[in-house]
Amino acid sequence: MRFIVVFFIFFSLLLTARENPFAPPQTATNKSSIIKKQITVTPVASKKRGPKIHPQRPIVPQKEKLSSEASTKRVVFNTLKARFIVHKDSVYIETKDRLKKHFSLKTPASIVMDFVSASDFASKRTVIEGLPVIKIEMGAHGSYYRVVFRLDRSYEYSIEEVRYGLLLKLKP
């Protein structure tokens, strides 16, 4: 009996429900009672401001920055295991992992570094332009991972332990 009463109450509520509860209810309104406003939108002209020109001062062209930008160029490459910041003559390697071994190859010119850490990730590669390090490749090998720095030519190198990682210095 209760089921039948609840069913009729629910059914009667369902009949009074609107299709879209968020839309305003449509009531019978007289069209003459609706006031329409016409809105016109005029675009505002954007003001382009150039350099201020003083009428009594001559215009002198600015010199281009030559090699100062190239000397301060750096590239940052982030991975889960390490962060590499490549400069003109060095690479800062920010990692918590211990360096297992390192060596260099003549052909192709590269420096290889192995770090102790159980690793399982897909190989990663990034290409760098305008610096001695032209490519960084990284791959997992079970109990260690390998980082290969491809160079534009052969370099002598040294590795220093610094705060939060290692510093790879390149010497031509």
C-alpha positions as CSV (number, residue, x, y, z in Angstrom):
1,M,0.0,0.0,0.0
2,R,2.8,2.4,0.9
3,F,4.5,1.6,-2.4
4,I,1.4,2.6,-4.3
5,V,1.1,5.9,-2.4
6,V,4.8,6.7,-2.9
7,F,4.5,5.8,-6.6
8,F,1.6,8.2,-7.2
9,I,3.3,11.0,-5.3
10,F,6.5,10.5,-7.3
11,F,4.5,10.2,-10.6
12,S,2.6,13.4,-9.9
13,L,5.8,15.3,-9.2
14,L,7.3,13.9,-12.3
15,L,4.4,15.3,-14.4
16,T,5.0,18.8,-13.0
17,A,8.7,18.8,-13.6
18,R,10.1,20.8,-16.5
19,E,12.4,19.4,-19.2
20,N,15.2,21.7,-18.3
21,P,15.1,22.9,-14.6
22,F,17.7,25.6,-15.2
23,A,15.7,27.4,-18.0
24,P,13.2,30.0,-16.8
25,P,9.6,28.9,-17.0
26,Q,7.8,29.9,-20.1
27,T,4.7,31.8,-19.2
28,A,2.1,33.2,-21.5
29,T,3.3,36.8,-21.9
30,N,1.9,39.5,-24.1
31,K,4.4,40.6,-26.8
32,S,3.5,44.2,-26.1
33,S,4.8,43.8,-22.5
34,I,8.3,42.8,-23.7
35,I,10.6,45.7,-24.1
36,K,13.5,45.1,-26.5
37,K,16.6,47.2,-26.2
38,Q,18.9,47.6,-29.1
39,I,22.5,47.6,-28.2
40,T,25.2,48.8,-30.5
41,V,28.8,47.9,-29.9
42,T,31.4,50.2,-31.3
43,P,35.0,48.9,-31.4
44,V,37.5,51.1,-29.6
45,A,40.6,51.9,-31.6
46,S,43.7,50.5,-30.0
47,K,46.4,53.1,-29.5
48,K,49.8,51.9,-30.7
49,R,52.5,53.7,-28.8
50,G,55.9,53.9,-30.3
51,P,59.0,55.4,-28.8
52,K,58.7,59.0,-27.7
53,I,60.3,61.3,-30.2
54,H,61.5,64.6,-29.0
55,P,61.5,67.2,-31.8
56,Q,64.9,68.7,-30.9
57,R,66.8,65.4,-30.4
58,P,68.2,63.4,-33.3
59,I,67.0,59.8,-33.8
60,V,70.0,57.5,-33.3
61,P,69.6,53.9,-34.3
62,Q,70.2,51.4,-31.5
63,K,73.1,48.9,-31.9
64,E,72.3,45.2,-32.0
65,K,73.6,43.1,-29.1
66,L,76.3,41.0,-30.7
67,S,77.8,38.2,-28.7
68,S,76.6,39.1,-25.2
69,E,73.4,37.1,-25.7
70,A,75.3,34.1,-27.2
71,S,77.7,34.0,-24.2
72,T,74.8,33.9,-21.7
73,K,72.7,31.3,-23.6
74,R,71.7,28.3,-21.6
75,V,69.4,25.4,-22.2
76,V,67.5,23.5,-19.4
77,F,66.5,19.9,-19.9
78,N,64.4,18.3,-17.1
79,T,63.8,14.6,-16.5
80,L,62.5,12.6,-13.6
81,K,66.1,11.5,-12.6
82,A,68.1,14.7,-13.3
83,R,68.1,18.2,-14.5
84,F,70.6,19.4,-17.0
85,I,71.6,23.1,-17.5
86,V,73.8,23.5,-20.6
87,H,76.0,26.5,-20.8
88,K,78.7,27.6,-23.4
89,D,81.5,25.7,-21.7
90,S,79.9,23.6,-19.0
91,V,76.9,21.4,-18.1
92,Y,75.4,21.5,-14.6
93,I,73.8,18.1,-13.7
94,E,71.4,18.4,-10.8
95,T,70.8,14.9,-9.4
96,K,70.8,12.9,-6.2
97,D,72.2,9.8,-7.8
98,R,75.9,8.8,-7.5
99,L,78.1,8.8,-10.6
100,K,79.1,5.2,-11.4
101,K,81.5,5.8,-14.2
102,H,82.3,8.2,-17.1
103,F,84.2,8.1,-20.3
104,S,84.5,9.8,-23.6
105,L,84.2,8.7,-27.2
106,K,86.0,10.1,-30.2
107,T,83.5,9.1,-32.9
108,P,80.9,10.4,-32.5
109,A,82.4,13.0,-30.1
110,S,80.5,12.4,-26.9
111,I,80.8,12.1,-23.1
112,V,79.1,9.2,-21.4
113,M,78.1,9.2,-17.8
114,D,76.5,6.3,-15.8
115,F,74.5,7.0,-12.6
116,V,73.6,4.4,-10.0
117,S,69.8,4.2,-9.6
118,A,67.2,1.5,-10.3
119,S,65.6,2.9,-13.4
120,D,62.8,2.0,-15.8
121,F,61.8,4.7,-18.2
122,A,61.7,5.3,-21.9
123,S,64.8,6.8,-23.6
124,K,64.8,10.5,-23.8
125,R,66.5,12.8,-26.3
126,T,66.8,16.5,-26.8
127,V,68.6,18.4,-29.5
128,I,70.4,21.7,-28.7
129,E,71.5,24.3,-31.1
130,G,74.3,26.9,-30.8
131,L,76.2,25.2,-28.0
132,P,79.0,22.7,-27.8
133,V,76.6,20.0,-26.5
134,I,74.4,19.3,-29.5
135,K,72.3,16.5,-28.1
136,I,71.5,14.9,-24.7
137,E,70.4,11.3,-24.7
138,M,69.3,9.4,-21.6
139,G,68.4,5.7,-21.2
140,A,67.6,3.2,-18.4
141,H,69.7,0.1,-18.0
142,G,68.2,-1.7,-15.0
143,S,70.4,-0.8,-12.0
144,Y,71.7,2.4,-13.6
145,Y,70.9,5.0,-16.2
146,R,73.2,6.4,-18.8
147,V,73.4,10.0,-20.0
148,V,75.2,10.7,-23.3
149,F,76.3,14.2,-24.2
150,R,76.9,14.5,-28.0
151,L,79.4,17.2,-28.8
152,D,80.0,19.3,-31.9
153,R,83.7,18.2,-31.7
154,S,86.1,16.5,-29.3
155,Y,86.7,18.2,-25.9
156,E,88.8,17.4,-22.8
157,Y,86.5,17.5,-19.8
158,S,86.6,17.5,-16.0
159,I,83.8,16.6,-13.5
160,E,83.5,18.4,-10.2
161,E,81.1,17.6,-7.4
162,V,79.1,20.8,-6.6
163,R,76.1,21.5,-4.4
164,Y,73.1,19.4,-5.5
165,G,75.0,17.6,-8.3
166,L,77.9,17.6,-10.7
167,L,79.5,20.2,-13.0
168,L,80.9,18.9,-16.3
169,K,83.4,21.4,-17.6
170,L,84.4,21.3,-21.3
171,K,87.9,22.4,-22.4
172,P,88.7,22.8,-26.1
